[in-house]
Amino acid sequence: MRFSFALSALGLTSQVPLQPSPPEPAAMTSTQDAFQFKEGSDVFTPRDLVELGRPGVGVANHAGDFVLIPYSKYSFEEKKNHKSIYVAPLESTVKPFKLPLVEGGEAFWLNGKTLAYVVESDQKILEIFALDILYQPATGELAGVLTAEAPVLLGSFPTTSASNFRYSTHGFLVFSDSVYPDGNLTTVKEQDAAWENRGNTALVYDRTYERHWDHWVGPKTQSLFSVRLVQNPDHKWTFGSEFVNLLAGTSHSSPVEPFGGTDDFDVSKQSVIYTTLDPAFEDERAWHTKQDVYIVDITGGNRRELTSGSQGATHNPILNEANDKAAWLELDEDGYESDRAKIVVYDLQKDVRFTLTQNWDRSPASLAFSKEGDFIYFTAGELAKVKVFVLPIPSTPAESTTDPSLSSKYLNPVPIVEDGASSGLQILPYGRILISKSSFTSPNDVFLIKGLDALQTEIIQSDRSTNFTGEVKQVTNFTASDLEGKDLSKGEEFWFKGANDIDVQGWILKPKGWKKGEKKAFPILLLIHGGPQGAWEDQWSTRWNPNVFAQQGYFTVAINPTGSTSFGQAFTDAIAGDWGGKPFVDLQNGWKFILDNYPEVDADRAVAAGASWGGYAINWIQGHPEYNFEFKALVCHDGVFDSSYNGFSTEELFFFNHDWRGRPWDKNSEQVLRKFNPSNFVHKWGTPQLLIHGSKDYRLPETEGIGAFHALQQLHIPSRLVIFPDENHWVLNSGNSLKWHYEVFRWFDKFVGKKN
């Protein structure tokens, strides 16, 4: 492959400065005992995990014949994170074309063969370029080739913080940016300078959020803007100079912070649909989750609300191509972020809204209309996988309803992809959809699914259950060569009876050298997930990757106890007010199942680790030796130590208020706290414990980890505290990630490792 333009034209010749490489593992401990990871050409080590390429979610062009995929790969040797995009054809064997993005930036499609690229220049302005992708098909013995033309500068933005770009084929670019209360994008730089030079560093608040996730909240909020971007008949692009604030005159903010992005709004030829926190709760944001969905002209004006006003959170609003229907995901309960998400369809012409999945006991995660708008495709977690489903859209009822009378074909979603974890769902022409999918054994790759026209016809014509028989084709294979010979575990499911005799699921990942019947050969590790409304799913993780633990020699067990998602809403809801109850019956029963059925594991070399709610679980297990886990060492990452304190200190107060049945001083909550607060049972603690916390974790402030460490130290229990001053609830920096793994495995090895 070759570039047909000079990379320097995009400022692609200088490297992005990143965090320094960590010292070699032997130098990472302040004690004299050295520890080394298990290594070898056939071992997938923590260093391998950090340096493995990280493909993002693929996005196809409008014609559906090419896909672009963001990609990053860290190098400890170079101390650099190399970012790039790949462009790959969907219906040929031509190798993907790599475009290095040395200065970072964002890329997106303008049309079938043209990419837009937005990057900060040396002059500290954000510029937008157009790049034409050239495709030369294979001829005779010559292989097909993808290249790119020289980039063309289209214009610039008033700030350097514009992001989340969506292009409308009608000639408008929609994006998000942070603005001051006047909503004027052109005055942001001037107001930034005034804010930075205000003469003090004080932050003053009259309402929540004062801080959110990992940052103190400043005077700016997110808003959506549109600007003209048109290709003229001579194929030249014209970038407008007027940036229209689509949320002007409202107190709306979209995308919704801290994680909102392009999935918080959608763009058609004429309109923009978006979700925003309900402005009625502007002064009570930290204890409400209610969001509303609005539609507005892409040029501004004619705004109207589409939600009923009685819902909780809303997510992933979309428009069909005809611009006559909208859909979104809607939760019923305000103040609960893990309520069951339901698909709501809105007929924009008839002004009628109806719920499509009222009686389906799963929560969709993303939506996409079919090209004709008569089917809706979506992803949803089911039994610890993230699958792709489809449903036909019925005729619009006469009036709005949350529970329309529908025949079975509209009530039972048809699964299309049932393994791994699917994301990035996109509808393409000719009965195709595009997804990105990961699993326990691989990061994201792009997959093309064909044969959906036949499936849709069968669904409509038959009242019987329908099965997808089309083709699922893998388009990319980014990490196959790097993972070759590592023999990663695909994960083995097991089921057992948990609390109230309910079936509970878990995963096993066996270590290298596993031999059936070899008694007490391997140490055993229990991983406990966070949330608690989350799950160990068949998907890749760059932070808590079960295969990394298995490859270091641990028989790795990951159980989905009460509170986990994808097993029905009742199972998810059952943890509220019962954090220390049913989940630990599940964990005990699952642990016993493993020890009874796998004599190869050594129960005398058992350890456990968890983060967030999983960290709470570690602290809770510490105070309950009667559970008889008999762990020899524990690891708590960003966990709850004092639940009452957490009810006051966490930034998203709605979470505590829901899961602990009230505010910390409410009667119901006080009773639950007395029963399930880990700090109430410190007098029973006795297991060596490693504590890890990020100083920028405002979900569970670092004093939770420090408090537990102080308790352990005063009890003279072997303990160690690792603080990452620059990390939030997650460990994201590459060097910090390797240090995290080093400390965790060193701690386990100290207590259950075989000594020479």
C-alpha positions, 0 to 999 in steps of 0.5 A, a space after each residue: 500500500 502507498 500514500 499518494 500525498 505527503 503526510 506533512 500536509 496534515 501535520 502527520 510527521 510529528 509524534 504525539 507526546 505521551 506518558 513515559 514508559 514504566 520502569 521494568 517490572 523488577 523495579 516496580 516494587 519498593 520492597 526487596 522481593 522481585 517478581 516477574 510475569 510468566 512470559 514466553 512466545 506462547 504466553 499472552 502477558 499483561 505487556 502484550 495486552 497493553 501493546 496489542 492493537 486496539 481497533 475501534 468500531 467500524 463505520 461504513 460510507 453511505 454507499 456501503 462499499 467501504 468501512 473506516 476503522 479507528 485504530 491505536 497501538 501503544 509501544 513501550 519501546 517508543 513510548 508512543 501511542 500510534 493512532 491511525 485509521 484503516 479503510 477497508 472494502 466490504 466486498 473484495 479481498 483488497 487489504 485495508 489502507 492505513 492512514 496514520 493520524 500522528 496528531 490524533 483527530 477525528 475522521 468520518 465519511 462525507 460521501 462514498 469516496 471522501 473522508 473528512 479529517 478534523 485535526 488541531 493544527 500547529 496554530 492551535 486551531 481545529 481544521 477540517 480536510 477532505 481526503 478522496 479515497 482511490 480504489 483500483 480494482 484487481 486486473 489480471 495478476 495485479 492485486 487491487 489497491 487502495 490509496 488516498 489523494 492529497 488532503 484539501 483544507 476546507 476550513 476551520 472551527 472557532 474552537 479546538 474542542 469540536 467533536 462527535 461529527 455527523 454529516 447529513 447528505 443534504 449538506 450540513 455537518 452537525 457536531 458538539 462543542 462546549 460553550 458558555 451560557 451565551 451559547 456562542 461558539 465564536 466567543 469561546 476562546 475569549 471567554 476561555 482566556 477570561 476564565 483562566 485569567 480570573 485571578 484565582 482558582 476557586 470553583 464555586 457551586 450552588 447546585 450539583 454536579 460540582 464534579 462528575 466522573 473525573 473532572 470538576 465541572 466548569 462554566 461550559 456545557 455541551 451543545 449541538 451545532 450545524 454548519 453548511 458543508 456542500 460539494 459543488 457541481 465541480 466537486 469542490 467542497 464549501 465549508 460555511 462560516 455560520 455555526 448554528 447552535 441547535 440548542 439555543 434558547 433552551 437549557 438543554 445540554 447534549 451529548 449528555 455528560 460524562 459519556 455521551 457521544 454520537 449515540 446521543 443524537 442522530 441526523 437526517 436530511 432535514 432534522 436532528 434528534 437528540 436526548 438531554 437531561 430534563 431541564 426541570 431538574 436542572 438544580 437536582 441533576 445529581 439525583 435524577 436520570 430523567 432525559 427527554 427526546 427532542 427533534 429540531 430542524 437542522 438549521 435550527 427552529 421548529 423544536 418539539 419534544 417527542 417524549 411523554 414526560 413520565 419516563 426515566 433516562 432515554 438513549 440512542 435516538 434515531 431517525 429513519 431515512 424518510 424522516 417520518 419515524 423516530 425511535 429511541 431507548 427509554 427507561 421507565 424509572 427516574 433515578 435508576 440507570 439500570 432499569 429495563 430499556 424499551 424501544 419506543 417508536 414515534 410516528 412524526 406524521 401522525 404524532 403518535 408514540 408507542 412502545 415496541 418491546 414492552 413485553 420483552 425481558 431484555 434491554 436493547 443497547 443500540 438501534 438502527 432503522 432498516 433502509 425502508 424504515 419498516 424494521 428495526 435492528 438492535 443489539 442487546 445483552 442476553 445471557 452474557 453475550 451482546 447479540 444482534 436482533 431484528 423486529 418488524 415495525 407494526 402499523 402506527 396505532 390510533 393513539 399513543 400507548 406503552 403497550 399496543 396490541 401486537 401479533 407474535 411477530 412483533 413481540 419476539 425479536 429474531 436473533 441474527 448474531 448470537 456470539 461474542 459482543 456486537 456493537 456499531 450496528 449500521 444498516 447498509 444497502 442491499 439487505 446488509 448490516 455492518 457490526 464490530 464484534 469482539 470476544 474473550 479471544 479477540 478485540 473488535 473486528 468488522 463483520 458484514 451480515 448479508 441476507 436480511 431481505 430474505 429474513 425480513 420477507 420471511 418474518 412478515 409472511 410467517 407467523 411461526 418463529 424465524 431463524 436467520 440463515 444468511 451469511 456473516 462475513 468477517 471483513 478485518 482480522 486486526 490482531 490475529 497474527 499478534 495472538 497466534 500461538 497464544 491459545 487464548 481461552 474461549 471461556 466455558 460457561 457453567 450454571 448452578 443454583 443460586 439464591 432462591 433456587 434461581 439459575 446463575 451463570 458463570 465463566 471458566 477460563 483454564 490456565 495453560 498446561 491444564 490437564 484433566 485429573 491433575 489434582 490441586 495443580 492450579 491456583 484459583 482466582 475469583 473475579 467479581 464484576 462491578 456495576 453491580 448492574 453489569 456482567 462478565 460477557 463474552 467480549 474483549 477488555 483492555 482493563 479486566 481481561 480474564 485471559 490475562 489472568 488465566 495465562 499467568 497460571 490461574 484457573 479463572 472464575 467469573 460469576 454473574 450473580 444477582 444484580 447482573 445484566 442480560 439475565 432478565 430485569 428481575 434478576 438485575 433489580 434483585 440486588 437493590 437494597 440487598 448488596 450483601 445478601 443474595 449476590 453472596 449466596 450466588 458467589 458461595 454456591 458458584 464457588 462450591 460448584 467449582 471446587 466440587 467439580 474441578 479437583 484440578 484446582 487448589 483451594 488452598 491457593 485461592 485468591 479474589 479480585 474485584 472493582 467498583 461493586 466488585 471492590 465492595 464485594 472484596 471488602 464485604 467478604 473480608 468481614 464475613 469469614 463464615 462464607 468459607 471462601 478461605 481466600 489467601 489474598 484479596 485485591 480491591 480496586 476502587 471499591 466501597 469501604 463505607 457505604 454511608 460515606 459513599 451515599 454522601 460523597 459519590 457524584 451521581 447521588 441517584 445511584 446510591 438513593 436507588 440501590 440503598 433504598 433512600 438517602 443515607 439519613 432516610 429510615 429505610 436506607 439507615 436499616 440497609 446500611 446497618 446490615 450491609 456496610 463493609 466498615 461495620 465488620 472491620 473487626 472480622 477482617 483478617 485476609 491480606 489485601 491490596 488496595 488500588 485507587 485513582 485520585 480522579 475517581 469521583 464515583 468512589 473517591 480515593 478516601 474509600 481505598 485509603 480508609 480500608 488501607 488504614 483499617 488493615 494497617 491498624 489491624 496489622 493485616 498484610 496490606 498494600 495501597 497503590 494510588 494512581 493520582 492521574 486515573 479515574 474509576 478506570 486505569 487508562 494510561 498504558 504505563 499505569 496499566 502495566 503497573 496495575 497488572 504487576 502489583 496485582 500479580 505480585 500480590 497474588 504470587 506473594 501468598 499463593 505462588 509456588 516458591 522454588 
